[in-house]
């Protein structure tokens, strides 16, 4: 069973959440992983509009065989409001519930969101990485912070994302002539390794396979839950 640390309480006000981000950002380590990454846990969240119900899913993907070896999910209730910049306080508790159900021990974690490409350098990827003590990265479909030049149109091209003079991530082209995704290291991960992992997890789509499969899985959870509600 996958384990995680309890670093702080989750039942906090937004002002306290910002204080916690400023406190824990100093613990984030941007460094190359210490061992080969063979399995990656892709994580995603889904909501029904105007509902506090949250669907969290984790899909463990094996790099060599390009197959799913495990998936776990939960349906729960969000306890924190939707506030840009503080989304980890809304999303991470549900992801930790799913993480605790895993029978495998993933070597790394890829989240649909930001790592350090965040105003306080602690997006959901960095926050989750501190809790599970695994190399983590964020792979987002939109930008939160950071300016960049448009990368060349070929797959594998990338441009650094700069925020307040610091490189916080990369705009990475995962398919020829397709809009880039936005990669940022989370914890125990460096940018070069994050880019390499995303490219290794290619299955012909813009989004890498671990988070793409996690997205499909949470949508299945949501559709199944909605169908069950309709039948009752």
N, C-alpha and C positions, 0 to 999 in steps of 0.2 A: 504493500500500500504506500502510495506517495505521501510524504509528510511535508509540513510547512511550519514556519515559525509564527508565533503570535507577537508582533512587534508593538501593537497599539490597539486601542479600542476602536470600533467602527461606528459606534453611536455617538457621533460628534457633530457640532455645529460647523458650518462652512469656515468660520474664522479659525476654529481649532484645526480643521483639515489643512488649511494653508500653513499653519504653524508646524504641523506634522510633516508636510512636504518639505518645508525649509530645513527641518531637523534631519530627516532621513535622506535628503539629497546628498548629504556629505558622505553617506555610506555607500553610494553607488560606485562601483568599480568598472571603469572602461578598460578592458584588457582582453588579450586573446584567450580563448578557452584553453584549459590545461590538458584536455584530452580530445580525442577524435569524437565527432558528433555523428552517431549512427542512427539515433531516433530523435524525432522532433515532435513536441506536443503543439499542435495548432489550436488556438483558443479563439472563441468568438461568443458574442452576446447578441440576443435578439429581443425586441420589445414589441408589444402591440401598442399602437398609438393611443395615447391618453389612458394607459393602464400602467400600474406599478408592477405587474407581473413581469418577471425577467426569466429568460431562457438562456442557460449557459451551457456550452458544450466544449469538450476537449477531445480531439482526435489525435492519436499517437501514430505517426507516420514513419516508416523505416526508409531511410535514404537509399540504401543499396538495392532493395527489392521494389521500392516505390509502391509499397502497399500499406494499408491501414492495419495495425496490429491490435488496436484497442480504441474504443470510444466510450466516453461517459458524459452524462449530462444531468442537469437538475432544472426543475421549475420551481421558482421561489418568488419572494416579494422584495422589491428594492426598498431599502431603508433610508436612502439618501437621495435628495432631489437631483434633477438633471441640471448640472452647472458646468459649463465649459471650463476646462482646466482642472476640474475636480472629479472627472468621470471615474477614476479608479475607486473612489469611495462608494460609488454606486455599483460598479461592475465587479470588482475584485472579490467581495465576499461570496458571490454566487460562483465565480470561477474556482475559488478555494474549495467550495463544497464538491464541485465536480472533480477537482484535483485529488481530494481525499479518497475518492472512490476508485482511482486508478490502481490497477494491479501491477503495472509496469513502472519503471523509473526512467522517464525520458531524459535524454542527455542534454536537451536544450528546449526552449519554449519560444514559439513565435506567436505574437498576439496581433490581432487586427486593431491597431492603434499606434500610439506614439511611445517611443522609448525616452531618450533624453531630448527629443525635439519638442520641447514643452517649455512654457515660460519659466518654470522653476526647475527644469531639468529632471522632472520625475513624473513622466506620463505613466500610463497603465503598464507598459512593458517594463519600465524600471522598477515601479512599485511592486509588481508581481514577482519580479526576479529577486528582490530583497527578501520576500516572504518564502519563496521556495528554494532559494539558494541554488539556482541553476542559471547557466548562460541564457539570456533572454534578448529578444529583439522585437521592435515594433515594425510592422509593415502596414502602413496606412494608405488609404485611397485618396486622402486629401491632406492638405497642409495645415498644421496648427501654427507653427512658427518656422521661420527660416526662409531666406531668399536664395534663389539659385538661377543659374543659366539653364536654358532648355538643353537637355543632353542630346547628343547626336541621335539620329533616327534608328540606328541599328541596335538590336538586342545586346544587352551587356554594357551599353554606354551609360555613364552616370555623371552627375555634377554634384559637387558638395553643396549642402544646405547650410547657410551661414546665418546665425542669429547673435547679435551683439558681439560681433567679431569672433565668434566661436563656431567651429564646424560641429553641427549637431546631428547631421544625417546626410542622406544622399537621395537625389531624385534619380531613380534607376529605371532604365527602359528594359522591361522583361519580354517584350515582343517588338518586332520591327514596326516602326511607325505607329505605335500605340502609346497612349498617354502613360507616363511613368507612374510607378508606385513610389512611396516615400518611406525610406528605410532609416531607422535610427537604432543604435545599440541601446539595450536596456541595462542589464547588470551582468558582470563577468563576461562581457562581450565587447569586441572592438568593431569598428565600422567595416574594415576590410573583410572580416569573417562574416559579418551580417550580410554584406552584399554577396559574398560567395555562396552562403547557404541559400539565399533566396533564388539565385540562379540555378543551384543544384536541384531545387525543388520545383523546377519548371515542368508543367504538363501541358503546355500549349496555350495556357490562359494568361491574362494579365496578372492575376493574383497567384502567388505560389500555392502549391497543392495543400500543405498542412492547414493554412487558414481558409482556403477555398472549401476543403472538405468539412472543416469545422462550421463554416457558414451554412453549408447544405444540411449538416446535422442539426443545428439549432433551429433551422427553418422546419425540419421534420418534427422536432419537438413541439414547436409552436403550432403547426398545422394539426398535429395529433391532439394537442390539448384543446384547440378550438373546436375540433370535430367532436371531442368527448363532451364539451360544454353544450354543443348544439343538440346532442342526442339526449341530454338529461332533461 
